Amino acid sequence: MGRLDDKVAVVTGAGRGIGREVALLMASEGAKIVVNDLGGNMDGTGTGKIADDVVNEIRAMGGQAVSNIESVASVAGGESMLKTALDAFGAMDILINNAGILRDKTIYNMEESDWDAVQAVHLKGHYCCSRPFARYIRENNRTGCRIINFSSVSGLYGNFGQANYGAAKAGIAGFSRVLAIELAKYGCTVNTISPGALTRMTIALREGRGQQVSDADIEAGGPQHIAPIVTWLTTPEAAGITSEIFHTGRGSVAIMQQPRVIKQFHKAGGVWSLDDLDRYVPQLIAARKANIAAADETGKAIQV
């Protein structure tokens, strides 16, 4: 008996990397998997049949899986994934929005096509796959479903040369918070993953900087470290945990701070003057720095 027996999951971008590891682990826990992957290159161009390879891996281990090669960048693609799940398995319970591409350039060199392509796959892709699933949940009053979205420290913290990617990933965090509110009445949880893993995309970035990546590096920090928390969040044990951001990788799992007011001043009956702000804004900045310092302290890894 697995923790996900009789559950049906769609995993996007599951032909390689994190998506593949998630699909394999969820299948090992009894889930029936729709393996979605366009099979393209890292920049989103091209197509391939790599989803079939993962389907064959799952079937070889005794699991159930089918492939879907539609793009996440259109609602029609998202609808096709739901249809694939319904046609093959009669239901859908879990959506893992993992598919992604990279077109890294500084803002000075980033073309409109680089911006649009990354937004289409990441931010719009999360919408395109989530909307059909959300409507299916509502129309069938299907309770206890799960959505796992993928953000990144590139959006949550910022990263040089990734304005397009960072904007999309920050947007996904906001999208997830709203989706969690809208689907709460159906008991559907929506959580976000901030992964830190060596994958096809990140290995290429390191090698582009002249850094060598060994098999030992991949063993210590590969996508297999991301799959457990993603899978756990889809199990019954995670019921009620929603609208959170989990950072994971290299043997660590952490929960991330989200936007909250740290300190505020209110001026009764008046508009703030610039002289007032000279006095009070530095106090707000100091409160923010103290909050960061406290989070840095509580966020230190505890060996278990």
Residue pairs with C-beta under 8 A, 6 or more apart in sequence:
1 30
2 28
2 29
2 30
2 31
3 29
3 30
3 231
3 235
3 236
3 237
4 26
4 29
4 30
4 31
4 94
4 231
4 234
4 235
5 29
5 30
5 31
6 30
6 32
7 30
7 31
7 32
7 93
7 94
7 234
8 31
8 32
8 33
8 34
8 85
8 89
8 90
8 91
8 92
8 93
8 94
9 23
9 26
9 31
9 32
9 33
9 34
9 92
9 93
9 94
9 95
9 96
9 234
10 33
10 34
10 36
10 68
10 81
10 82
10 84
10 85
10 92
10 94
10 95
10 96
10 129
10 133
11 19
11 22
11 23
11 26
11 33
11 34
11 35
11 36
11 96
11 98
12 19
12 36
12 37
12 72
12 81
12 95
12 96
12 97
12 98
12 99
12 125
12 129
13 19
13 36
13 37
13 72
13 98
13 99
13 100
14 20
14 22
14 23
14 33
14 35
14 36
14 37
14 51
14 54
14 96
14 98
15 35
15 37
15 39
15 48
15 50
15 51
15 53
15 54
16 37
16 50
16 199
16 200
17 197
17 199
17 200
17 201
17 223
18 98
18 150
18 195
18 197
18 199
18 223
18 226
18 227
18 230
19 37
19 96
19 98
19 99
20 54
20 223
21 222
21 223
21 224
21 226
21 227
22 96
22 98
22 226
22 227
22 230
22 231
23 33
23 35
23 54
23 58
23 65
24 54
24 57
24 58
24 61
24 227
25 227
25 228
25 230
25 231
26 33
26 94
26 231
26 234
27 33
27 58
27 61
27 63
27 64
27 65
28 61
28 63
29 231
29 235
30 63
31 63
31 94
31 234
32 63
32 64
32 65
32 88
32 89
33 55
33 58
33 63
33 64
33 65
33 66
34 65
34 66
34 67
34 68
34 81
34 84
34 85
34 88
34 89
35 51
35 54
35 55
35 58
35 65
35 66
35 67
35 68
36 51
36 67
36 68
36 69
36 70
36 72
36 81
36 99
37 48
37 50
37 51
37 54
37 67
37 69
37 99
38 47
38 48
38 69
38 70
38 71
38 72
38 99
39 46
39 47
39 48
39 49
39 50
39 51
39 69
40 46
40 47
40 48
40 101
42 101
42 102
42 200
42 201
42 204
43 101
43 102
43 103
43 117
44 101
44 103
44 117
44 121
47 69
49 67
49 69
51 67
51 68
51 69
52 67
54 65
54 67
55 65
55 66
55 67
58 64
58 65
59 65
64 89
66 84
66 88
66 89
68 80
68 81
68 84
70 76
70 77
70 80
70 81
71 77
71 121
72 78
72 97
72 99
72 121
72 125
72 126
72 128
72 129
73 120
73 121
73 124
73 125
73 128
74 128
75 127
75 128
75 131
75 132
77 128
77 129
78 128
78 129
78 130
78 131
78 132
78 133
79 132
81 129
81 132
82 92
82 132
82 133
82 136
85 91
85 92
86 92
91 142
92 133
92 136
92 145
93 142
93 144
93 145
93 146
94 145
94 146
94 147
94 148
94 234
95 129
95 130
95 133
95 145
95 146
95 147
95 148
96 148
96 230
96 234
97 125
97 126
97 129
97 130
97 147
97 148
97 149
97 150
97 172
98 148
98 150
99 121
99 125
100 121
100 122
100 125
100 150
100 201
101 117
101 118
101 121
101 122
102 118
102 162
102 165
102 201
102 205
103 110
103 114
103 117
103 118
103 164
103 165
104 161
104 162
104 165
104 205
105 111
105 114
105 161
105 164
106 160
106 161
106 163
107 163
110 163
110 164
114 164
115 163
115 164
118 164
118 165
118 168
119 164
119 167
119 168
122 165
122 168
122 169
122 171
122 172
123 167
123 168
123 171
123 172
123 175
126 149
126 172
126 175
127 175
130 147
130 149
130 175
130 179
133 145
133 147
134 179
134 182
134 183
134 188
136 142
137 145
137 183
137 186
137 188
138 186
141 186
142 186
143 186
143 187
143 188
144 187
144 188
144 236
144 239
145 183
145 186
145 187
145 188
146 188
146 189
146 190
146 233
146 234
146 238
147 176
147 179
147 183
147 188
147 189
147 190
147 191
148 190
148 191
148 192
148 193
148 230
148 233
148 234
149 172
149 175
149 176
149 179
149 190
149 191
149 192
149 193
150 169
150 172
150 192
150 193
150 195
151 169
151 170
151 172
151 173
151 176
151 192
151 193
151 194
151 245
152 165
152 166
152 169
152 194
152 195
153 159
153 194
153 196
153 247
154 162
154 165
154 166
154 169
155 165
155 166
155 167
155 168
155 169
155 170
155 171
155 172
155 173
156 169
156 170
156 173
156 194
156 245
156 256
158 166
159 165
159 166
172 192
173 192
173 245
173 258
176 190
176 191
176 192
176 243
176 245
177 243
177 258
179 190
180 189
180 190
180 191
180 242
180 243
181 243
183 189
183 190
184 242
187 239
189 233
189 238
189 239
189 240
189 241
189 242
190 242
190 243
191 233
191 238
191 241
191 242
191 243
191 244
191 245
191 246
192 244
192 245
192 246
193 226
193 229
193 230
193 245
193 246
193 247
193 248
194 245
194 246
194 247
194 248
194 256
195 223
195 226
195 247
195 248
195 249
196 221
196 247
196 248
196 249
196 250
197 221
197 222
197 223
197 225
197 226
197 249
197 250
198 206
198 213
198 217
198 218
198 221
198 222
198 223
199 222
199 223
203 213
203 218
206 213
207 213
220 250
220 251
221 249
221 250
225 248
225 249
225 250
225 251
226 248
226 249
228 248
228 253
229 246
229 248
229 253
232 238
233 241
233 246
244 255
244 256
244 258
245 255
245 256
245 258
246 253
246 254
246 255
246 256
247 253
247 254
247 255
247 256
248 254
252 301
254 299
254 301
257 295
262 284
262 287
262 288
262 291
263 283
263 284
263 287
263 288
264 284
265 280
265 283
265 284
267 276
272 280
